[in-house]
Amino acid sequence: MTPLVVTAVLTAALTHATWNAIAHRIEDKLVAFTLISGGATVLGAVIACFVPLPLAAAWPYLLVSALLHVGYMVLLMRSFTLGDFGQMYPIARGTAPLVVTVVAVALVGESMDAWQTAGVVVTSTGLVGLALWGIRDARATPRWPALLAALATGVSIAAYTVVDGVGVRNAGSSLSYIAWLLILEGILIPAYALYARRGRLLPQLRPHAARGLLGAALSTLAYGLVLWAQTRAPLGPVSALRESSILVGAVIGAVFFKERFGTPRIVAAGLMVVGIGLMLHAS
């Protein structure tokens, strides 16, 4: 976890929280994710024109990851429909880092030293604490369907993080991997929207086009930086650091959606800073 990798992942966290807030802001979630997925597909196609094809070993991971990403998008849409941004986003993101760490060590054969492990645990404690505090807020406790959707979203995040972490290392180029992942995953939701809305889709997209396409660009940048970082550092620490986007999401929720930001979130921020310091110590 060199300073360059940390900077890349923190930038990804900022851009990721921002595109999620854009998606939440658009009331019609199918319209929001159609614009974001469709725009990302176009960006992926442009990038693919300037990079070589991924190596053959990466294609199975690309196909599995594309399906996992579509499932993640569907679950995220459901979460944002059922619950508040300031609660759904932390719960969805906060469940992933520890799952990624355990799976990466158990199945991918990664090893982490004591500093990295402590950093992941401390960072994840801050993330989970932030999520649980949101749940216990009696004024805005989510319904069980919303909570389950957010938890399922977190599991899907962990799944595609591990698949992509292995796949991008077999692709020969992180840019070629992200380009084809965007192409493969991005066509399904717009295709479904065209079928479901038929002649009504384009008029529904038009008022939100600028924001949706901005979200697509931010989404592409965010995950491209994460994939690059996964070729330079272990999956667990990258996943934990990436989820600092939860704090950015909490700030966005407080400023733009008028949700509460108090002492628990400040404590969570402190734990995350300590966790990042421990991961940097390992480098």
C-alpha positions as CSV (number, residue, x, y, z in Angstrom):
1,M,0.0,0.0,0.0
2,T,2.3,2.7,-1.3
3,P,1.3,6.4,-1.1
4,L,0.5,6.3,-4.8
5,V,-1.9,3.3,-4.4
6,V,-3.5,5.0,-1.3
7,T,-4.0,8.2,-3.2
8,A,-5.6,6.3,-6.1
9,V,-8.0,4.4,-3.9
10,L,-9.0,7.4,-1.9
11,T,-9.7,9.3,-5.2
12,A,-11.8,6.3,-6.2
13,A,-13.7,6.4,-2.9
14,L,-14.6,10.1,-3.5
15,T,-15.8,9.6,-7.0
16,H,-17.6,6.4,-6.1
17,A,-19.6,8.1,-3.3
18,T,-20.4,11.0,-5.7
19,W,-21.8,8.8,-8.5
20,N,-23.9,6.9,-6.0
21,A,-25.3,10.1,-4.7
22,I,-26.2,11.2,-8.2
23,A,-28.0,7.8,-8.7
24,H,-29.9,8.3,-5.5
25,R,-30.9,11.8,-6.5
26,I,-32.6,10.7,-9.6
27,E,-36.0,9.5,-8.4
28,D,-36.6,6.9,-11.2
29,K,-33.9,4.4,-10.4
30,L,-34.2,2.5,-13.6
31,V,-33.6,5.8,-15.5
32,A,-30.6,6.6,-13.3
33,F,-28.9,3.2,-13.8
34,T,-29.7,3.1,-17.5
35,L,-27.9,6.3,-18.0
36,I,-25.0,5.3,-15.8
37,S,-24.6,1.8,-17.2
38,G,-25.2,2.9,-20.8
39,G,-22.7,5.8,-20.5
40,A,-20.1,3.5,-18.9
41,T,-20.6,1.1,-21.9
42,V,-19.8,3.9,-24.3
43,L,-16.7,4.9,-22.4
44,G,-15.6,1.3,-22.2
45,A,-16.0,1.0,-26.0
46,V,-13.9,4.1,-26.5
47,I,-11.1,2.9,-24.2
48,A,-11.2,-0.6,-25.9
49,C,-10.2,1.1,-29.2
50,F,-6.9,2.1,-27.8
51,V,-5.8,-0.9,-25.7
52,P,-5.2,-4.6,-26.6
53,L,-7.7,-7.3,-25.8
54,P,-7.4,-8.8,-22.4
55,L,-5.4,-12.1,-22.3
56,A,-7.4,-15.3,-22.6
57,A,-7.0,-16.1,-18.9
58,A,-9.0,-13.0,-17.9
59,W,-12.1,-13.7,-20.0
60,P,-13.8,-16.2,-17.6
61,Y,-13.4,-13.6,-14.8
62,L,-14.8,-10.9,-17.0
63,L,-17.9,-12.9,-17.8
64,V,-18.6,-13.8,-14.2
65,S,-17.8,-10.3,-13.0
66,A,-20.2,-8.8,-15.5
67,L,-23.1,-10.9,-14.1
68,L,-22.1,-10.1,-10.5
69,H,-22.0,-6.3,-11.4
70,V,-25.5,-6.5,-12.9
71,G,-26.8,-8.2,-9.7
72,Y,-25.0,-5.5,-7.7
73,M,-26.7,-2.8,-9.7
74,V,-30.2,-4.4,-9.3
75,L,-29.7,-4.8,-5.5
76,L,-28.3,-1.2,-5.2
77,M,-31.4,0.1,-7.1
78,R,-33.6,-1.8,-4.7
79,S,-31.7,-0.5,-1.6
80,F,-32.0,3.1,-2.7
81,T,-35.7,2.7,-3.5
82,L,-36.4,1.3,0.0
83,G,-34.1,3.2,2.3
84,D,-32.3,6.5,3.0
85,F,-29.0,7.1,1.2
86,G,-27.1,7.8,4.5
87,Q,-28.1,4.3,5.8
88,M,-28.2,2.1,2.7
89,Y,-24.8,3.2,1.4
90,P,-22.8,2.5,4.6
91,I,-24.5,-0.8,5.1
92,A,-23.9,-1.9,1.5
93,R,-20.3,-0.8,1.5
94,G,-19.4,-1.7,5.1
95,T,-20.0,-5.4,4.8
96,A,-17.5,-6.0,2.0
97,P,-13.9,-5.5,3.3
98,L,-13.8,-8.3,5.8
99,V,-15.5,-10.7,3.5
100,V,-13.0,-9.8,0.7
101,T,-10.0,-10.2,3.1
102,V,-11.2,-13.7,4.3
103,V,-11.9,-14.9,0.8
104,A,-8.7,-13.5,-0.7
105,V,-6.6,-15.3,2.0
106,A,-8.6,-18.5,1.9
107,L,-9.2,-18.9,-1.9
108,V,-6.8,-16.6,-3.7
109,G,-3.7,-17.5,-1.7
110,E,-2.9,-14.0,-0.6
111,S,-1.1,-13.4,2.6
112,M,-1.1,-10.3,4.8
113,D,1.2,-9.3,7.6
114,A,0.1,-8.2,11.1
115,W,0.0,-4.5,10.2
116,Q,-2.2,-5.0,7.1
117,T,-4.6,-7.3,9.0
118,A,-4.9,-4.9,11.9
119,G,-5.5,-2.1,9.4
120,V,-8.3,-4.0,7.7
121,V,-9.9,-4.9,11.0
122,V,-9.7,-1.4,12.4
123,T,-11.0,0.2,9.2
124,S,-13.8,-2.3,9.0
125,T,-14.7,-1.7,12.6
126,G,-15.2,2.0,11.8
127,L,-17.3,1.1,8.7
128,V,-19.5,-1.4,10.4
129,G,-19.9,0.9,13.4
130,L,-21.1,3.7,11.1
131,A,-23.6,1.4,9.5
132,L,-24.9,0.0,12.7
133,W,-25.3,3.5,14.2
134,G,-27.5,4.4,11.2
135,I,-29.7,1.3,11.9
136,R,-30.2,2.2,15.5
137,D,-31.3,5.7,14.7
138,A,-35.0,5.4,15.7
139,R,-36.0,8.3,13.5
140,A,-35.0,6.6,10.3
141,T,-34.7,2.8,11.0
142,P,-34.9,1.0,7.6
143,R,-37.5,-1.7,7.0
144,W,-36.2,-5.3,6.9
145,P,-36.5,-5.5,3.1
146,A,-34.3,-2.4,2.8
147,L,-31.7,-3.8,5.2
148,L,-31.6,-7.2,3.5
149,A,-31.2,-5.6,0.1
150,A,-28.3,-3.5,1.4
151,L,-26.6,-6.5,3.0
152,A,-27.0,-8.5,-0.2
153,T,-25.5,-5.6,-2.1
154,G,-22.5,-5.8,0.2
155,V,-22.1,-9.5,-0.4
156,S,-22.2,-8.9,-4.2
157,I,-19.6,-6.1,-3.8
158,A,-17.3,-8.6,-2.0
159,A,-17.9,-11.2,-4.7
160,Y,-17.0,-9.0,-7.7
161,T,-14.1,-7.4,-5.9
162,V,-12.4,-10.8,-5.5
163,V,-13.3,-12.0,-9.0
164,D,-12.0,-8.7,-10.5
165,G,-8.9,-8.7,-8.3
166,V,-7.9,-12.0,-9.8
167,G,-9.1,-11.3,-13.3
168,V,-7.3,-8.0,-13.7
169,R,-4.0,-9.6,-12.7
170,N,-4.5,-12.1,-15.6
171,A,-5.6,-9.5,-18.2
172,G,-2.2,-8.1,-19.1
173,S,-3.6,-4.6,-18.8
174,S,-5.8,-3.0,-16.2
175,L,-7.2,-0.6,-18.9
176,S,-8.2,-3.5,-21.2
177,Y,-9.9,-5.3,-18.3
178,I,-11.9,-2.3,-17.2
179,A,-12.9,-1.5,-20.8
180,W,-14.3,-4.9,-21.5
181,L,-15.9,-5.1,-18.1
182,L,-17.8,-1.9,-18.8
183,I,-18.9,-3.2,-22.2
184,L,-20.1,-6.5,-20.9
185,E,-21.9,-5.3,-17.7
186,G,-23.3,-2.1,-19.1
187,I,-25.5,-3.4,-21.9
188,L,-27.9,-5.5,-19.8
189,I,-29.7,-2.8,-17.7
190,P,-30.3,-0.4,-20.7
191,A,-31.5,-3.4,-22.8
192,Y,-34.0,-4.3,-20.0
193,A,-35.1,-0.6,-19.7
194,L,-35.7,-0.5,-23.5
195,Y,-37.9,-3.6,-23.2
196,A,-39.7,-2.5,-20.0
197,R,-40.4,1.1,-21.0
198,R,-40.5,0.6,-24.8
199,G,-41.4,3.9,-26.5
200,R,-41.4,5.9,-23.2
201,L,-37.7,5.5,-22.3
202,L,-36.0,8.3,-24.3
203,P,-38.4,11.0,-23.0
204,Q,-37.8,9.8,-19.5
205,L,-34.0,9.8,-19.9
206,R,-33.7,13.3,-21.4
207,P,-34.3,15.4,-18.3
208,H,-31.6,13.5,-16.4
209,A,-29.1,12.9,-19.1
210,A,-26.4,15.3,-18.0
211,R,-26.4,14.0,-14.4
212,G,-26.6,10.4,-15.4
213,L,-23.7,10.6,-17.9
214,L,-21.6,12.5,-15.2
215,G,-22.3,9.5,-12.9
216,A,-21.2,7.2,-15.7
217,A,-17.9,9.0,-16.0
218,L,-17.3,9.1,-12.3
219,S,-18.2,5.4,-12.0
220,T,-15.7,4.5,-14.7
221,L,-13.0,6.5,-13.1
222,A,-13.7,5.1,-9.6
223,Y,-13.5,1.4,-10.6
224,G,-10.7,1.9,-13.0
225,L,-8.5,3.3,-10.2
226,V,-9.5,0.4,-7.9
227,L,-8.7,-2.2,-10.5
228,W,-5.3,-0.6,-11.1
229,A,-4.7,-0.6,-7.3
230,Q,-5.6,-4.3,-7.1
231,T,-2.6,-5.1,-9.4
232,R,-0.3,-3.3,-7.0
233,A,-1.6,-4.3,-3.5
234,P,-3.5,-7.1,-1.7
235,L,-7.2,-7.2,-2.2
236,G,-8.2,-6.9,1.5
237,P,-6.5,-3.6,2.2
238,V,-7.5,-2.1,-1.1
239,S,-11.2,-3.0,-0.4
240,A,-11.0,-1.6,3.2
241,L,-9.5,1.6,2.0
242,R,-11.9,1.9,-0.9
243,E,-14.8,1.8,1.5
244,S,-13.7,5.1,3.0
245,S,-16.3,6.3,0.4
246,I,-18.8,5.6,3.2
247,L,-17.6,8.7,5.1
248,V,-17.8,10.7,1.9
249,G,-21.3,9.4,1.5
250,A,-22.2,10.4,5.0
251,V,-21.0,14.0,4.3
252,I,-23.0,14.0,1.1
253,G,-26.0,12.7,3.0
254,A,-25.7,15.5,5.6
255,V,-25.0,18.3,3.2
256,F,-27.3,17.5,0.3
257,F,-30.0,15.2,1.8
258,K,-30.1,16.9,5.2
259,E,-29.3,13.7,7.1
260,R,-27.6,13.7,10.5
261,F,-23.8,13.7,10.8
262,G,-22.8,13.5,14.5
263,T,-20.2,12.1,16.9
264,P,-20.5,8.4,15.8
265,R,-19.4,9.3,12.3
266,I,-16.5,11.4,13.6
267,V,-15.4,8.4,15.7
268,A,-15.7,6.2,12.6
269,A,-13.6,8.6,10.7
270,G,-10.9,8.4,13.4
271,L,-10.9,4.6,13.3
272,M,-10.5,4.7,9.5
273,V,-7.6,7.1,9.7
274,V,-5.9,4.8,12.2
275,G,-6.6,1.8,9.9
276,I,-5.1,3.6,6.9
277,G,-2.1,4.4,8.9
278,L,-1.6,0.8,9.9
279,M,-1.9,-0.4,6.2
280,L,0.6,2.3,5.2
281,H,3.0,1.1,7.9
282,A,3.0,-2.3,6.3
283,S,4.5,-0.8,3.1
